[in-house]
């Protein structure tokens, strides 16, 4: 929706005409993709989910940070157009990284990574995918704590926190950013780090896209080695090199749910004792146990994108596939985890009755969130705004629970799917509150658009985010002109 109010900075006034904003950008020398062109259609098709595609008036592709700055200044000063920012475009719902009547600022051409061996810092452009990052760093024998799927974008992943293979050892990805190069709402290009704009530096560690467009992330790198994959929460404080994702999975065409476990060890130990109980589970249907690079492990966890789907290996020759997901956190207690599995199983039967067939899959992954993970943020200086501290976690080991439904059907069935998935989430919330296993934290990168993950960070962190936004965007330009994604909650 186009913003009809005057430009936020009182500048040169709106340029009339439906596509004048795009003409303006093109006249300024930027690469602009227009609707109905092959380049435009190809780029829209690259979104992870069909639900995220919004068909913008045009797509502008800056190549360097200074061009991003100029794009923002032109849009703010000379148009009333709204905009969206795309990095990897991996969010499953819209509008997030795309916009219907406006300009999508696509950072996809800003995908370079440089490694500074002297400072052991990786300088990563904001439009990079994690496969770009890992493949550049691998020859240097180093890596950074990034996405576990190679096609995920750097920008959204880090700004939402960034759970990763190395979280137990170094914390979330955002805790390892030593500097953000960012274009603010007025087009100013600046940096945020421990010594310069330190409040903004902290706010960007989980505060999402509410403060500007990050054009470069400077991250601590460390010796990579190989990861060992085999197929663990209270012991994480003593063994911080492990990473575990377990999917309680009903897969289309099967008769019952199975467990898919992705277990990674950062010490290149394929049979790490921490995973012994996992490996003892029988029957084992298959295993890809091996030692391999960080890059190749993330390639193995890739999901095909483009057909409203998060399910691997789907083709486009069938009816349109949709997905709906959500995320929440509970204390690491067997009773609540069993309740979640019971809800998963009940949902499967309910959805079979709704659609009349079994052309769907439901995945319910569990990821450890041990208390030690969140100590890393403070240890690295500056902290973050995620709220997983004494007030939220209260020193307890927790589990991040996600559920995502993949089904055949269009937007109408997606409405019913979201209603039922919301009911699934609400049932787990009620039971966790009743049993004292509830944790407020909602991981932004897995949250559905019906959730409010920033509010889950706690009142103090939300107040801090509001104060930082007011300081760096006093006109509220980003809230008004960039409507996608999760916004900082208004005061109650």
N, C-alpha and C positions, 0 to 999 in steps of 0.2 A: 504494500500500500504506500503510495507516494505521500510524503509529508508536505502538507499545504502551508505550513507556517513559514515565516521569513527565515532566511539563513541564520544559524545560531550566532554568528559573529557580526551580523548586521552588514555583511559585505555586499557585493555587487548586484544582488537581486537574481531572481530566477530567470533562466533562459527558457523561453516558450517553446512548446512543441514536444511531442511524446518522446522522441529520440534525441532531443537536443543535448542531453547530458552525454550521450554516447558520441555524438558529433563533436562535442567540446573536447572529450578525452582523445578522440582520434586526431583532431586538429592539433592537439598539444604533442602529438608524436608517439602516443602510447599504442601498444598492440591491443586492438579491440576486436572481439569476436561477436558477430551479429547473428541473430536468430535465423534459422533455416539454412545457415552455411554448414558445410561439412565439419569445419573446425569447431564451431559452436556445439553442434550435435554430438561430436565425439567427446568433447570435454564434459558435457552434461551426462553422457552415458558412463563416465568414469566415476560418478558418485557411487559409494558403497551400496546405497539403498535407493530404489526408485522413489520411495516416500520422501527422500531428502531433496529431490529435484524440484525447483520452483520456477524454471523458465524465466530467467532475468531479462531485462530489456537489452542488456549486453554484458559481456564479460571482458574486464580489462586485466591484462597480464603484465604487471610491472616486473622489471628484471633486477632492480637493486633497491635498497632502502630509500634512497633519495627520490626514486620514482614513486614509491608508496606515499611518501610525504607530499609530493606534488599532486597526486591523485586526490588525497584527502583535502588539500587546500582548494583545489578546483571544485570539488563537489560541495564543500561547505560554503565557499564564498560565492559561487556562481549558479548553484542549482538548489532546488528543494528536494532532490532525489535522496531516497534512502539507499543503503548499501548493506551488503553482507561480505564477510571475509572467508575465503576458502583456503585451507591448508591441505590436509589430506582428504577432506570430505567424507569422513568415516562415520559420522553420526547417523543413526538409522532413521531419524525422523526429521521433518521440516516444519517451519523454517529454522535452519541452524546455520549452515554454511552456504546457503543460496537464498535468493530473494525473487519474488515474482515480478513486481513492478519496481525495478530499481537496478542498481549496478552490482554485480558480483566482482569483488576484487580478488582475483585468483593468484595466489602466490606460487603456483606450480612451477614457474620458471626460476624461482629462487630456491634452488635445491642443492647448493654446494656445501660441502663440509671441508674445513681446513683443520689440521692437527698441529698444534704448537707443542713440540716436544720439550722445549725449555720450561714451559709453565704447566705441561701435561693437561692442556685444555683443548677441547674440541669446539670449534666455532661453527655452528650449524645454522644455516639459513632457514627462515621460518616456513618455507614451503616444502621442505624436505620430507620424504618418507623415510621410515627407519631403515629400509633396505639400502637407501642412498648413504645413510650415515654409517651403518655397519660395514658396508663394502669398502668405504673410504678408509675407515679406521683399521680394518683387519690387517692390511699389510704392515702397519706400524706395531702390531701386536697388542693393541689396546681396544677398549670399547667403552661405552657409557651405558648407564641404566635407562634403557628406553623400552619401546613397545615390544610385546611378545609376538606380534603379528607384523610381518615385514612391510605390509602395505598400509599400515596405520600412519597418519600424519604426525609429524613432530609437534606442531603448534598446539592443537587441541589436546593431545595426550599430556603434554607437560603442564599446560595451563589448568587442566583438571586434576592434577596431582601426579598421576603416572605410576601405578603399580607395575612392578617389573620382576624379571628373574632374580635380580640382585637386591630386592627390597630388604630382605632380612639382614643383609650386610651393610647397605649404604642408605636405606630409606627410599622414599618415593623419588621419582625422577626430578620433581621440582626442588627437592632438597639438595640437589647436586648442580643446580644452576648458579654460577658465580656472577653472571651478568646477563641482563636482558637488554638488547637494543630494541627500542620501541618508538613507534610513531604515535604521538598523542592525538587527542580528538581535534586539536587545532592545526595538526600537520607538523608539529615540532618533532624533530628526530632527536632522541636523547637516550641515555643509558640509566639502568637501575641496578645497583649492586650494593655491597656493604658500605661503601663510602660515598656513593652518589645516589640520591633519591632512595634511601634505604627503606622508607615506608612503602614505596611502590614496589621495590624488590620483594618484600614480604607479601604484599597483596597479590602479586602475580603467582605466588606459590599456592595455587588452588583457586584463585579468584576469577578464573576463566577470562573471557574476552572483554571485560568491563572497563578496561583502562587504556586501550589502544590496540594497535596492530604490532605484534612482536615480529621483527624482521630478522633477528638473530638470537640464538640461545648459546651462550658460552657455558660449557659443562665440564666438570671434572672428569677426566678419563683415568682409566686404571688398566693394568695388565689383564688381557682378556683370557688367554688360555681357551680350552674347549669347555663346553658344557656337557655333562653326562645326562642322558635322558633314560629313565626307566618308567616305569608306569607306576599330619605330622604337626599340631599347633602349639601345644604346651611345651614341647621341647625346642622350640625355635630360638629361645634366648641362648641356649647352650650350643645350638648348631645353626648358625646364621647363613650358611652357604647354600641352603636348600630352598627350593621353590616348588609349590604344589598347587595344581589346579585339578579338581575332581569334578567331572560332569555326570550328574545323574541324568541319563539321557533316554528319552523315548524317540526312536528314529523311525521315520516313515517306513512302512512295510514290514516292521518287526512285530512280534507278539507281546513283548514286555520290555521294560526299561533295562538298560545296561549301564555300567560304570565305565567312563572313559577318564583315565588319569594321565595328566601330563606332569611328570616329576622331573625337575632339573636340578643338577648339582653343579655349583660353580667351581668345585675343586677337581673336576674331571674324574669323578669317582662313580663308575657306573652302578656299583652295588653298595652305595652309601648305607650304613646301618640305620640312618634316620628313616629310610624308606622300606625297611624290612617288612613291616606289617602290610604295606601296600602290595609288595611283591608276593606275599604269602596268600593273597586272595585267589581262590579258585572257583570256577574254572577260568582260565585266562584264554580269551579268544584270539588275541594277537598281541604282538609286542614289537616296538621299534627301538628297543634298547640299544644304545650306542653312544660313542663319544663323537661330538661334532662341533662346528663353529657356532658362535652366537647368531650369525647371519642365517645359517642353514636351519637352525632350530626355529627361528621366526618364520622362515619360509614354510616349514612344515605345518605351522598353525595358521596359515593364510586361509581366508574364506573368499569364495568367489563373490564379486560385487556386481550390482547392477540390476537385479531382478526382484527387488524388495525382499532380499534374502540374506540370511547369515549362514546358510547351510552349505557345506562344501560340495563341490562337484555337481552343481545343478546346471541344467542346460536351459536355453531360452525357447525350446520348441514345445513347451507345455504352457498351461495357463499361468497367468501372472502370479508370482509368489511374493508373499508379504511377510513382514516380521514385526513383532512388538516385544519390547523387553523392559525390565526394571531392575533396580538394585536396592538392597538394604543390608543392614549389618545386625548381627546378633552375637551374644556372648557364646564362647566355645563351650556349650553344654550339649551332651548327646540328646537330651529330651527335645530341645527346640529344633535340632537338626533333623531328628526323626519326624517331627511334626511337619517340617518343610517338605520332606520326602513324601509324607502322606498326602500333603496338598498337591504335590506334583502328580502323584498317581491318580488322585481324584480328578484333577484337571484333565488328564489324558482321557479318562472315560467320559467326562462331561463334554469335551470338545468333539470326541467321536460322535456323540449323540447330536451335537449342534450341526456339524458339517455332513454327517451321514456317511463318512468314509474315514480312511486312515492316511489321507494325503497331507500329513503334517508331521512335524517333529517338535518336541519340547525338551529343551536343555536346561538343567538347573545346576550351574557350576557353584562350587564352594572354593573360596580362596582364604588361606590363613591371613589374619591381621594380628599378629602377636604384638604385645605392648612394646617390645623392644624396637619394632619397626619405627615407631613414632618418636622414639628417643633420638633417632638419627637427625631429625630436622633441627632440633635444638643444638645438637652437638656440632652441626655444620655452621652454626651462626645464623641469626636472623629469624629462625623458626619459620613456620608456615601458618596458613589460616584454616587448615582442615578441621581443627577442633578435636582431633583424636588425642585428647590430653586427660588430665585428672578429672575434669568435669564431665567429659563425654564417655571415655572408656573406663575411667576410674581405675586405671592400672590393670585391667583385665585383658586376657587374651580373647580375641574375637574372630569371627568368621564373616567374610563378605559373601553374601548370597546374591546371586543373579539368576534371573529366569528369562529365557527368550524363546518365543514361539515362532516357528516358521510354518507357513501354511499357503495353500493355493487359493487365491481369491483376490479381489480388488479392494478398493477403498471402503465399500460398504461392509464387507466382512471384517476389515481392519477395525472398524468402529466397534463391532461386537467383540473382537479379540481384545481390544484395549479395555473394554468394560470388564470382561472376565479376568484379564490379567491384573487389573486394578483390584478386583475383589480378592484374587489370590494374594496379592501384596497386603491388603488390609487384614486378611485373616491371619497371616503370619505376624503382622504388627500387633494385633489384639492378643494373640497367644504369647508373644514375647513380653508384652507389658504385663500380662497376667502372671507369668512365671518369673518376672524379674530378670529376663535375659535380653531385654530390649536395649539397643544402642542407637542413638539418634542419627549417627553419621550415615549419609547416603553418598556413595561414590559417584561424582558428577559424570565421569566418562561412561558409566553404564546406566545412568538414570533416564527414565522416560520423561517426556515433555509434561506429563501430569504431575511430576514430582518437583520438589523445591530444595535441591541439594545444598545450595548456598546457605539457606536458613538452618540446615542441619549442622552447620559448623559451630553454632552457639551464638548467643546474643552479643557477647563481647567481640567475637570475630566479625559478625555482621556489622556492628557499629564501626569497627575499624575499617572495613571495606567501604562503608558509606563515606567515612571521613576522607579516605584516600581518593575516592572517586570525585568528591566535591573539590578537593585540592587540585587534581590534575585535569579535571573536566568540569569546571565550575558552571558552564552553561548546560550541562546535561546532554551534550550533543550525542554521545554514544547511546544513551538510553532512548533518545528520540529517533535518531537517524539510522541506527544499526539494531533493528528489532529482534534479530535472531539470537538463539542460544538462551542460556540462563542469566537472568538479570539479578542484580543485588536487590534483595527484598526491600520494599518501602517500609518506613517506620510504621509500627502497629498503631 
